[in-house]
Amino acid sequence: MAVKYEELVKNFSWDEVKTFYAGSPDGIMNMAQEACDRWADDPDRIAIYWEDSLGNTETWTYQKLKEKSDKMANGLCSLGIKKGDRVAGMLGKDMELVITILAVWKIGAIYVPLFTAFGPDAIMHRATDSEISLLVTNREQISKVEDRNPSFQVLLTDGITKDGKSFWEFVESFPDQFEMEPTNGLDPSVIQYTSGSTGLPKGSIAAHKGIYNLYPYLKYALHMEDDDVFFGAADLGWSNGLLVCTFGPLSLGIKTVVYKGPFQAEKVFQIMEKYGVTNFSYIPTAYRMMMAAGTDVLKKYNIKVRKFSSAGEPLDAEVTRFFQDNFGRAIYDHYGATEIGMIVNNYNITDMPIKPGSMGLPLPGYKVGLIDEQGNEVKQGQVGQIALDTTMGEGLKFRGYWNNPEKSSEKIRGKWLLSGDLAKQDEDGYFWFQGRADDVISSAGYRIGPTEVEASLMEHPAVLEAAVVGKPDKTKGEIVKAYIVLNQGYEPSDELSETLSLFVKNKLSKHQYPKEIEFIDSLPKTQSGKTQRFLLKKREYEKQANR
């Protein structure tokens, strides 16, 4: 039976959460112990169902994970890797990557995720900034930086070591027992570089106790239960894929599906049926593609999913309604950031009303506020920056940016840890995303968040994608300008611009609608798919300066 959100908040206790873990977040704690070794005594306990796009499958128990990651830990030590060293991984959803990450934590080293779509500059920036000692990757990926003469060691999963061994021969040549390094809960475990949506990527440091900080999100927002089969499709190159979709579920001893292959809606339905998936999390784009596949495809499969979750960008009402109508369950939208975790959500454990497009309510165990530029909480209904109260409970998850004290200090304003994102709160306490703090538009005394305007534009059938920025204006300071990518069948025209502006004006307000629209073939985006509004805004200000 679903619980009430108010009861979750009232009854939550960090002290009770601490009793769940093998280690102590205030003392000795290691992510590999929590996500693997503690569950390995049961030889039949399944950790991962792995499958690739060719239909190859593997079933990994926690015991097998422990054995292979122990061997890999010994292997890393043989390469001279020690506590505090940085080790990067740049692979797809490979089991070689999973055991490498566990092994890195076991020796007390720090893991640096690298996304396989990165180009040479992105790779070398992260590798150089974090000063990695070793990169575990494959031939395809290392070819991107071979001409950069990298100073770090390289271990290829599809190559041969100096001793003439394949990757698995290398791993199997070491003992299957390893004495884990006794790391402190506050010791660094991951350096996760931001997507660079507002500038050069920064390395956000996560600690081993981060797995404990994640507990209320896993249990309440995703509502992970002991008998769940969880399928979270985010890439391990990003914090959501690494922690929320992989090592978070494993830390609860839950069966997890790992699929290596391109997203195809029907393939996802096949996997759901094959492994009896009960708990599913993906990005809004994927849900739209699943909806586009149609009900005829759905009817072919016996889908048992009873909890749907989404994160990454606001979820539109049409998709939410489709899943409610066809699965009997709405998609529960979640919000988080690399530095602060998943702190505002709709909760699968509850029967709370879903407001399509809303981020939801604050995470139990945390105090979330909306603050102005002076660090004061704004009034209900006003736009403010999402921030975490560092004086409340376990609020301070952020350990700073690697080698960047200046940027680290900019994330703190008084007692608040800043997210860099804007939102407003309605009369029921629900949060509504308004865009990046850097993206706020100041027009004639109004502070306008771009996301609400973009969401309104997206409801028009002509619009495929939209990005809204402030364009400099002598009278108003800035005006609202929209960049639009059109759907097939629509052509740019002055008439369509006027139609879209009026469409938003009638839905929102007279100060929020775009005064100018420019049609564009594609929006600038980071490699994680986030729109880089700052580049569009920079373009507008450069145009003004050149006049």
JOKACOR-V383780 format. One record per run of one state. SS is the DSSP state (A for helix, B for strand, O for the rest). FROM is the first residue (numbers start at 1). TO is the last residue. Records with the same first field share a line. If there is no record, write none. Layout:
# JOKACOR-V383780
SS=FROM-TO ; FROM-TO
This chain:
# JOKACOR-V383780
O=1-2 ; 4-4 ; 12-13 ; 19-27 ; 29-30 ; 36-36 ; 40-45 ; 53-56 ; 79-85 ; 90-94 ; 107-109 ; 114-119 ; 131-133 ; 138-138 ; 143-145 ; 149-152 ; 157-166 ; 173-183 ; 185-187 ; 194-202 ; 208-209 ; 214-214 ; 222-228 ; 233-238 ; 252-254 ; 261-264 ; 276-278 ; 283-283 ; 293-294 ; 299-306 ; 312-316 ; 328-330 ; 338-340 ; 346-349 ; 351-359 ; 363-367 ; 372-376 ; 378-383 ; 390-400 ; 402-404 ; 411-411 ; 414-415 ; 426-430 ; 440-440 ; 444-445 ; 449-449 ; 459-462 ; 474-476 ; 487-493 ; 508-515 ; 520-524 ; 526-530 ; 532-532 ; 546-547
B=3-3 ; 28-28 ; 46-52 ; 57-61 ; 86-89 ; 110-113 ; 134-137 ; 153-156 ; 184-184 ; 188-193 ; 203-207 ; 229-232 ; 255-260 ; 279-282 ; 307-311 ; 331-337 ; 341-345 ; 350-350 ; 360-362 ; 368-371 ; 377-377 ; 384-389 ; 401-401 ; 412-413 ; 416-425 ; 431-436 ; 441-443 ; 446-448 ; 463-473 ; 477-486 ; 516-519 ; 525-525 ; 531-531
A=5-11 ; 14-18 ; 31-35 ; 37-39 ; 62-78 ; 95-106 ; 120-130 ; 139-142 ; 146-148 ; 167-172 ; 210-213 ; 215-221 ; 239-251 ; 265-275 ; 284-292 ; 295-298 ; 317-327 ; 405-410 ; 437-439 ; 450-458 ; 494-507 ; 533-545
